[in-house]
């Protein structure tokens, strides 16, 4: 048994020592833009950009647009690798076909506006894929209404908004 273990260990060491000769260099594998080159990032998840987002990055600064209806700004400490970031966002969303019952009253329309600021961390791989987590303090104003009724329900919410997204930077 010792002989088999030693053979496997020796084979692993020899294989690992020659593995770099036939693989592309880190520069060739890295698909990310380098310093002073702008980049784009497509994101999907729950975050400062909402559900689906598109970001434009130039050095440490990132401007994001999200669906439904959000805009964000982020500042990354290390723009080309794993990094902590700080950000702010704002947006609006409406759904004229919401058809929801709240407190026993039927409301057809739903509108919200929101603003917030947060902190997050992005793990960036050389392939372009990334994962981002965040926590933000979110303030929302929500309105439920019905065109056939004068009854309107307004609600304000202040609280934390955790987020996690996956993205691809190019």
C-alpha beads as a LAMMPS data file, in Angstrom:
LAMMPS data file: protein, C-alpha beads

170 atoms
169 bonds

1 atom types
1 bond types

-500.0 500.0 xlo xhi
-500.0 500.0 ylo yhi
-500.0 500.0 zlo zhi

Masses

1 110.0

Atoms # bond

1 1 1 0.000 0.000 0.000
2 1 1 2.884 2.368 0.785
3 1 1 4.376 1.719 -2.655
4 1 1 1.111 2.634 -4.399
5 1 1 0.774 5.820 -2.346
6 1 1 4.383 6.821 -3.101
7 1 1 3.874 6.162 -6.844
8 1 1 0.690 8.256 -6.925
9 1 1 2.409 11.062 -5.012
10 1 1 5.454 10.983 -7.316
11 1 1 3.250 10.978 -10.429
12 1 1 1.265 13.940 -9.078
13 1 1 4.416 15.937 -8.358
14 1 1 5.929 15.245 -11.788
15 1 1 2.638 16.023 -13.554
16 1 1 2.229 19.275 -11.655
17 1 1 5.793 20.412 -12.333
18 1 1 5.339 20.102 -16.121
19 1 1 1.750 21.344 -16.284
20 1 1 2.676 25.016 -16.832
21 1 1 4.693 24.306 -19.976
22 1 1 1.636 23.404 -22.055
23 1 1 -0.873 25.862 -20.632
24 1 1 -1.418 29.475 -21.699
25 1 1 0.213 32.165 -19.595
26 1 1 -1.872 34.111 -17.097
27 1 1 -1.853 37.024 -19.529
28 1 1 -3.332 34.850 -22.305
29 1 1 -6.007 33.398 -19.989
30 1 1 -7.014 36.759 -18.538
31 1 1 -9.983 38.130 -20.492
32 1 1 -10.347 41.244 -18.348
33 1 1 -9.436 44.763 -19.439
34 1 1 -6.288 46.196 -17.921
35 1 1 -5.703 49.593 -16.285
36 1 1 -7.330 52.596 -17.975
37 1 1 -9.429 50.406 -20.298
38 1 1 -13.189 50.677 -19.779
39 1 1 -15.121 47.474 -19.148
40 1 1 -18.705 46.276 -19.028
41 1 1 -20.355 43.876 -16.590
42 1 1 -23.694 42.109 -17.004
43 1 1 -25.230 41.124 -13.647
44 1 1 -28.128 38.945 -12.526
45 1 1 -29.424 38.732 -8.954
46 1 1 -30.772 40.936 -6.175
47 1 1 -28.570 43.956 -5.536
48 1 1 -28.150 47.706 -5.892
49 1 1 -29.022 47.355 -9.606
50 1 1 -32.259 45.453 -8.907
51 1 1 -32.737 42.115 -10.723
52 1 1 -30.902 42.409 -14.043
53 1 1 -28.206 45.015 -14.527
54 1 1 -25.575 46.390 -16.839
55 1 1 -22.488 48.227 -15.551
56 1 1 -19.897 50.448 -17.193
57 1 1 -16.558 50.688 -15.399
58 1 1 -13.680 53.117 -15.882
59 1 1 -10.886 52.664 -13.347
60 1 1 -12.402 52.665 -9.819
61 1 1 -15.791 54.114 -10.873
62 1 1 -18.804 52.076 -11.981
63 1 1 -22.155 53.343 -13.261
64 1 1 -24.953 50.772 -13.351
65 1 1 -28.415 50.551 -14.888
66 1 1 -30.852 47.972 -13.600
67 1 1 -34.226 46.502 -14.343
68 1 1 -36.689 47.394 -13.089
69 1 1 -35.754 51.096 -13.249
70 1 1 -32.645 51.687 -11.139
71 1 1 -29.374 53.571 -11.501
72 1 1 -26.335 53.027 -9.300
73 1 1 -22.813 54.275 -8.658
74 1 1 -20.052 52.167 -7.109
75 1 1 -16.471 52.936 -6.137
76 1 1 -14.114 49.936 -6.065
77 1 1 -10.898 49.959 -4.044
78 1 1 -9.279 47.505 -6.510
79 1 1 -11.042 47.855 -9.863
80 1 1 -9.378 44.889 -11.612
81 1 1 -9.596 42.101 -9.030
82 1 1 -11.278 41.049 -5.810
83 1 1 -12.367 44.228 -4.071
84 1 1 -14.512 45.920 -1.491
85 1 1 -16.792 48.659 -2.858
86 1 1 -19.078 51.430 -1.684
87 1 1 -22.197 52.382 -3.608
88 1 1 -25.406 54.382 -3.852
89 1 1 -28.535 53.789 -5.916
90 1 1 -31.978 55.171 -6.717
91 1 1 -34.902 54.062 -8.821
92 1 1 -38.614 53.844 -9.573
93 1 1 -40.897 51.004 -10.533
94 1 1 -44.595 50.773 -11.314
95 1 1 -46.936 47.932 -12.149
96 1 1 -50.326 49.046 -13.515
97 1 1 -51.620 45.441 -13.488
98 1 1 -50.662 44.546 -9.924
99 1 1 -54.185 43.375 -8.895
100 1 1 -53.402 42.915 -5.212
101 1 1 -55.558 42.897 -2.089
102 1 1 -54.124 44.791 0.896
103 1 1 -56.003 45.055 4.186
104 1 1 -59.162 43.757 2.479
105 1 1 -59.080 46.431 -0.284
106 1 1 -58.403 45.616 -3.950
107 1 1 -55.642 47.729 -5.511
108 1 1 -54.900 47.602 -9.221
109 1 1 -51.763 49.769 -9.395
110 1 1 -48.462 49.568 -7.546
111 1 1 -45.715 52.231 -7.580
112 1 1 -42.513 52.471 -5.621
113 1 1 -39.498 54.744 -5.484
114 1 1 -36.352 53.834 -3.603
115 1 1 -32.940 55.167 -2.664
116 1 1 -30.108 53.703 -0.658
117 1 1 -26.403 53.304 0.019
118 1 1 -24.358 50.252 0.808
119 1 1 -21.124 48.325 0.906
120 1 1 -20.174 45.118 -0.841
121 1 1 -17.432 42.794 -1.998
122 1 1 -16.765 41.428 -5.489
123 1 1 -14.812 38.277 -6.242
124 1 1 -13.445 38.577 -9.789
125 1 1 -12.035 35.654 -11.811
126 1 1 -9.658 36.143 -14.773
127 1 1 -12.272 34.520 -17.051
128 1 1 -14.573 37.509 -16.499
129 1 1 -17.077 35.827 -14.180
130 1 1 -17.689 37.470 -10.809
131 1 1 -19.801 37.101 -7.685
132 1 1 -20.803 40.097 -5.597
133 1 1 -22.389 40.315 -2.163
134 1 1 -23.717 43.531 -0.649
135 1 1 -25.691 45.051 2.186
136 1 1 -27.437 48.409 1.828
137 1 1 -29.655 50.691 3.855
138 1 1 -32.749 51.078 1.688
139 1 1 -35.560 53.635 1.894
140 1 1 -38.697 52.916 -0.145
141 1 1 -41.998 54.720 -0.653
142 1 1 -44.764 52.429 -1.856
143 1 1 -48.198 53.429 -3.152
144 1 1 -51.149 51.170 -3.931
145 1 1 -54.085 52.669 -5.865
146 1 1 -57.079 51.809 -7.995
147 1 1 -58.413 54.050 -10.790
148 1 1 -62.000 53.081 -9.845
149 1 1 -61.588 54.147 -6.218
150 1 1 -60.314 57.158 -4.328
151 1 1 -58.676 54.875 -1.742
152 1 1 -54.867 55.042 -1.785
153 1 1 -52.525 53.175 0.520
154 1 1 -49.093 54.711 1.106
155 1 1 -46.300 52.994 2.947
156 1 1 -42.692 53.967 3.724
157 1 1 -40.087 51.344 4.487
158 1 1 -36.583 51.854 5.863
159 1 1 -34.387 48.830 6.343
160 1 1 -31.491 46.660 5.234
161 1 1 -31.325 45.227 1.723
162 1 1 -28.944 42.278 1.339
163 1 1 -27.820 41.368 -2.140
164 1 1 -26.031 38.689 -4.109
165 1 1 -25.366 38.734 -7.842
166 1 1 -23.400 36.838 -10.440
167 1 1 -21.902 38.700 -13.349
168 1 1 -19.701 38.552 -16.401
169 1 1 -17.198 41.330 -17.058
170 1 1 -15.890 42.028 -20.549

Bonds

1 1 1 2
2 1 2 3
3 1 3 4
4 1 4 5
5 1 5 6
6 1 6 7
7 1 7 8
8 1 8 9
9 1 9 10
10 1 10 11
11 1 11 12
12 1 12 13
13 1 13 14
14 1 14 15
15 1 15 16
16 1 16 17
17 1 17 18
18 1 18 19
19 1 19 20
20 1 20 21
21 1 21 22
22 1 22 23
23 1 23 24
24 1 24 25
25 1 25 26
26 1 26 27
27 1 27 28
28 1 28 29
29 1 29 30
30 1 30 31
31 1 31 32
32 1 32 33
33 1 33 34
34 1 34 35
35 1 35 36
36 1 36 37
37 1 37 38
38 1 38 39
39 1 39 40
40 1 40 41
41 1 41 42
42 1 42 43
43 1 43 44
44 1 44 45
45 1 45 46
46 1 46 47
47 1 47 48
48 1 48 49
49 1 49 50
50 1 50 51
51 1 51 52
52 1 52 53
53 1 53 54
54 1 54 55
55 1 55 56
56 1 56 57
57 1 57 58
58 1 58 59
59 1 59 60
60 1 60 61
61 1 61 62
62 1 62 63
63 1 63 64
64 1 64 65
65 1 65 66
66 1 66 67
67 1 67 68
68 1 68 69
69 1 69 70
70 1 70 71
71 1 71 72
72 1 72 73
73 1 73 74
74 1 74 75
75 1 75 76
76 1 76 77
77 1 77 78
78 1 78 79
79 1 79 80
80 1 80 81
81 1 81 82
82 1 82 83
83 1 83 84
84 1 84 85
85 1 85 86
86 1 86 87
87 1 87 88
88 1 88 89
89 1 89 90
90 1 90 91
91 1 91 92
92 1 92 93
93 1 93 94
94 1 94 95
95 1 95 96
96 1 96 97
97 1 97 98
98 1 98 99
99 1 99 100
100 1 100 101
101 1 101 102
102 1 102 103
103 1 103 104
104 1 104 105
105 1 105 106
106 1 106 107
107 1 107 108
108 1 108 109
109 1 109 110
110 1 110 111
111 1 111 112
112 1 112 113
113 1 113 114
114 1 114 115
115 1 115 116
116 1 116 117
117 1 117 118
118 1 118 119
119 1 119 120
120 1 120 121
121 1 121 122
122 1 122 123
123 1 123 124
124 1 124 125
125 1 125 126
126 1 126 127
127 1 127 128
128 1 128 129
129 1 129 130
130 1 130 131
131 1 131 132
132 1 132 133
133 1 133 134
134 1 134 135
135 1 135 136
136 1 136 137
137 1 137 138
138 1 138 139
139 1 139 140
140 1 140 141
141 1 141 142
142 1 142 143
143 1 143 144
144 1 144 145
145 1 145 146
146 1 146 147
147 1 147 148
148 1 148 149
149 1 149 150
150 1 150 151
151 1 151 152
152 1 152 153
153 1 153 154
154 1 154 155
155 1 155 156
156 1 156 157
157 1 157 158
158 1 158 159
159 1 159 160
160 1 160 161
161 1 161 162
162 1 162 163
163 1 163 164
164 1 164 165
165 1 165 166
166 1 166 167
167 1 167 168
168 1 168 169
169 1 169 170
